[in-house]
């Protein structure tokens, strides 16, 4: 039995409800698949970052210096610390 024959016996309200449920189901499938893909990509980026950090530590690199407060907040402080102008 094809879809058109099965929908022919339904009332207009039932057809609208059927169509709405079908569309909402497809929307939820898209939404959950997208969320799963985003979570998977996040996990892969986190694993890649961990692997890069472990490789950097294994190769003997130094720990990074602290953030923006290391040079202060002015260009003059940065230039003085780096030996620039």
Helices and strands as residue ranges (DSSP letters): H 3-8, H 12-58, G 68-70, H 75-82
